[in-house]
């Protein structure tokens, strides 16, 4: 995770990790733990399950770093409400029964890396129940944008490009803005974002090099009296959020892996619905 933030703590033992998690501030949704060997990660994962804890784990053995996501209220709302807007459009088109939501299912790879999305899903047709999602939504409240982007890159690479769209949502408290990015993979100039070794291998094999690109960047900025927290929740109205870069468009073919039929179309989250989304996120932020 070249862009990952420095670890918050270095791994010494499992009880120390749980103690640090228990003392996270209310507005923290992430703990980055460094110096975690593959065996220590599996032990941490097993202890989490034994304690019936619900935090999510993202691990890459090459960096020996674990990103622990603690789904507090704000974090959960950021991805769940967005996913609901996406699914509402599927319901309107009548394609929701052909869609498999998989939530925060854990995906492991042969090299020992592991990840859980916040919200995710894939079409039922042509895919097994345990297959990789085509759409992943990742949210970050205190988690940094570079850290979210590292997760995005992992989803594309670890799935061998079976993941097609990754939506990142980052709360920017000081700017009183919600930042949204939509990432896809496209054939690009060798070496631009792919690792040099992977690029050389692909080039020797005569393969096209896929690399992630940010297809859309959207900001939902509060324009009312600042700071927003001094405005009562019922006063954080949708029209007071300015949308830049909208609407959010998710191409039907990218996530359903087929062309849209009659009555089907791309998923479009309008500027008006993005304003409503921002209002719903901020109204519960005390």
C-alpha positions in Angstrom: 0.0 0.0 0.0 2.3 2.6 -1.2 -0.1 5.4 -0.5 -1.1 4.1 2.9 -0.8 6.3 6.0 1.8 5.4 8.6 0.6 2.9 11.1 -1.2 4.2 14.2 0.5 1.4 16.3 2.9 -1.4 15.7 1.8 -4.9 16.5 3.1 -6.4 19.7 0.3 -8.7 20.7 -3.4 -9.2 20.1 -4.7 -7.9 23.5 -2.9 -4.6 22.8 -4.8 -4.2 19.4 -8.1 -4.8 21.1 -7.3 -2.4 23.9 -6.5 0.3 21.3 -9.7 -0.4 19.4 -11.7 -0.1 22.6 -10.3 3.4 23.1 -10.9 4.9 19.6 -12.6 8.3 19.7 -16.2 8.5 18.7 -15.4 10.0 15.3 -12.6 7.4 14.4 -13.5 4.6 12.2 -10.0 3.2 11.4 -6.9 1.8 13.1 -3.8 1.1 11.1 -1.6 -1.6 12.6 1.9 -2.2 11.3 4.4 -5.1 11.7 1.7 -7.7 11.4 3.0 -11.1 10.1 0.6 -13.4 8.2 0.3 -15.7 11.2 -0.4 -12.7 13.5 -3.1 -11.5 11.1 -4.8 -14.9 11.1 -4.6 -15.0 14.8 -6.1 -11.4 15.0 -8.9 -12.5 12.6 -9.7 -15.6 14.7 -9.8 -13.6 17.9 -12.1 -11.1 16.4 -14.5 -13.9 15.4 -14.2 -15.5 18.8 -15.2 -12.2 20.5 -18.0 -11.7 18.0 -16.6 -8.3 17.1 -17.8 -6.7 13.9 -14.8 -4.6 12.7 -13.5 -5.3 9.3 -10.0 -6.2 8.3 -7.9 -5.3 5.2 -4.5 -6.9 5.1 -1.6 -7.0 2.6 1.3 -9.3 3.6 3.9 -7.4 1.5 3.5 -4.3 3.8 2.6 -6.3 6.9 -0.1 -3.7 7.5 -3.7 -4.2 8.7 -6.3 -1.5 8.2 -9.0 -2.2 10.8 -12.3 -0.5 10.0 -14.7 0.1 12.9 -18.2 0.7 11.4 -19.5 3.5 13.6 -22.8 5.2 12.8 -21.3 7.8 10.4 -19.2 5.3 8.6 -22.1 2.9 8.2 -24.5 5.5 6.9 -22.0 6.8 4.3 -21.9 3.5 2.4 -25.3 2.0 3.3 -27.3 5.0 2.2 -25.3 5.3 -1.1 -25.8 1.6 -1.7 -29.6 2.1 -1.1 -29.7 4.8 -3.8 -28.0 2.5 -6.2 -30.4 -0.4 -5.4 -33.4 1.9 -5.6 -32.6 2.5 -9.2 -32.2 -1.3 -9.8 -35.7 -1.7 -8.3 -37.1 0.9 -10.6 -35.7 -0.9 -13.6 -36.9 -4.3 -12.2 -33.4 -5.8 -12.2 -32.8 -6.0 -8.5 -33.8 -9.7 -8.3 -30.9 -10.4 -10.6 -28.5 -8.7 -8.3 -26.7 -10.4 -5.4 -25.8 -8.0 -2.5 -22.8 -9.4 -0.6 -22.2 -6.7 2.1 -18.9 -7.1 3.8 -18.0 -10.6 2.7 -14.4 -11.5 3.3 -12.2 -12.2 0.2 -8.9 -14.0 0.6 -6.1 -14.4 -2.0 -3.4 -17.0 -2.5 -0.7 -14.6 -1.4 -2.3 -14.2 2.0 -3.9 -10.8 1.5 -7.5 -10.3 2.7 -10.2 -7.7 2.3 -13.8 -6.8 3.2 -15.7 -4.1 1.4 -18.3 -1.9 3.2 -21.0 -2.6 0.6 -20.7 -4.8 -2.5 -22.6 -6.8 -5.0 -22.6 -8.6 -8.3 -25.1 -10.0 -10.9 -26.4 -13.5 -10.2 -26.2 -14.5 -13.9 -22.9 -16.0 -14.9 -21.4 -15.6 -11.4 -21.1 -18.1 -8.5 -22.3 -17.0 -5.1 -18.7 -16.9 -3.8 -17.4 -14.9 -6.8 -15.9 -11.5 -6.6 -18.3 -8.5 -6.7 -18.5 -6.2 -9.7 -19.3 -3.2 -7.5 -17.7 -2.2 -4.3 -18.4 0.8 -2.1 -15.8 1.9 0.5 -16.4 4.7 3.0 -14.0 6.6 5.2 -14.8 8.9 8.1 -11.4 9.3 9.8 -9.7 6.9 7.3 -7.6 8.8 4.8 -8.3 9.1 1.1 -4.9 7.5 0.2 -5.8 4.6 2.4 -9.2 4.2 0.6 -7.4 4.4 -2.8 -5.0 1.6 -1.7 -8.1 -0.5 -0.9 -9.5 0.3 -4.4 -6.3 -0.8 -6.1 -6.3 -4.0 -4.1 -9.9 -4.8 -5.2 -9.0 -4.6 -8.9 -5.7 -6.4 -8.6 -6.7 -9.1 -6.1 -9.8 -10.0 -8.1 -7.8 -10.3 -11.3 -10.0 -7.5 -12.7 -13.3 -9.2 -11.9 -14.2 -6.1 -9.8 -15.3 -3.5 -12.3 -16.4 -0.4 -10.3 -15.2 0.9 -6.9 -16.9 3.9 -5.3 -15.0 5.7 -2.6 -16.7 8.1 -0.1 -14.6 10.3 2.2 -15.9 12.6 4.9 -13.9 15.8 4.9 -14.9 17.3 8.2 -12.8 20.5 8.1 -14.1 21.4 4.6 -17.6 20.3 5.6 -17.6 18.3 2.4 -18.4 14.7 1.3 -16.0 13.6 -1.4 -17.0 10.8 -3.8 -14.8 9.1 -6.4 -15.8 6.5 -9.0 -12.9 4.3 -10.1 -12.7 2.0 -13.1 -10.0 0.1 -14.9 -8.9 1.0 -18.4 -6.1 0.1 -20.7 -3.4 2.7 -20.1 0.2 3.6 -20.7 2.4 0.8 -19.3 4.0 1.7 -16.0 1.7 4.6 -15.1 0.0 3.0 -12.1 0.8 -0.7 -12.4 3.8 -2.1 -10.7 6.9 -2.2 -12.9 7.2 -6.0 -12.6 3.6 -6.6 -13.4 3.8 -4.2 -16.4 7.0 -5.9 -17.7 5.3 -9.3 -17.4 2.2 -8.1 -19.2 4.2 -6.5 -21.9 6.3 -9.6 -22.5 3.1 -11.6 -22.7 1.6 -9.2 -25.2 -1.2 -8.3 -22.8 -3.0 -5.0 -22.4 -2.1 -3.3 -19.1 -5.2 -2.4 -17.1 -4.9 0.4 -14.6 -7.3 2.2 -12.3 -8.6 5.6 -13.3 -10.8 8.0 -11.4 -13.7 8.3 -13.8 -15.6 10.8 -11.6 -14.9 13.0 -8.6 -17.8 14.6 -6.9 -17.9 17.0 -4.0 -21.0 17.7 -1.8 -20.2 20.9 0.1 -22.2 22.5 2.9 -23.0 26.2 1.9 -25.1 27.1 5.0 -23.8 28.9 8.1 -20.5 27.5 9.4 -19.7 25.4 11.3 -22.4 23.1 10.2 -22.6 21.5 13.7 -24.1 24.7 15.0 -27.0 24.3 12.6 -29.7 22.1 14.1 -30.1 18.7 12.4 -33.4 19.6 11.0 -31.8 22.7 9.4 -29.2 20.8 7.4 -31.4 20.8 4.3 -30.6 19.2 1.0 -30.6 22.5 -1.0 -27.8 23.8 1.3 -25.3 21.3 -0.2 -23.6 22.3 -3.4 -22.9 19.5 -5.8 -19.8 19.7 -8.0 -19.1 17.0 -10.6 -22.5 15.2 -10.4 -24.5 13.3 -11.2 -22.9 10.0 -10.2 -23.2 7.6 -13.1 -22.6 3.9 -12.9 -22.7 2.2 -16.3 -25.1 -0.7 -16.4 -22.8 -2.9 -18.5 -19.9 -2.4 -16.1 -21.7 -4.0 -13.1 -24.2 -6.3 -14.8 -21.7 -7.5 -17.4 -24.2 -7.2 -20.2 -25.7 -4.5 -22.3 -28.9 -3.0 -20.9 -32.2 -4.4 -22.4 -35.3 -2.4 -23.2 -36.3 -0.4 -20.1 -32.9 -0.7 -18.6 -30.3 2.0 -18.3 -27.2 3.3 -16.5 -27.6 4.0 -12.8 -27.7 7.7 -12.3 -27.7 9.3 -8.8 -28.9 12.8 -9.7 -27.6 16.0 -8.1 -30.9 16.3 -6.2 -30.4 12.8 -4.7 -26.8 13.6 -4.0 -28.0 16.6 -2.0 -30.5 14.4 -0.2 -27.7 11.9 0.5 -25.4 14.6 2.0 -28.3 15.9 4.1 -29.0 12.5 5.5 -25.4 11.9 6.4 -24.9 15.2 8.1 -28.2 15.3 10.0 -27.0 12.6 12.4 -23.5 14.1 12.9 -23.5 15.8 16.3 
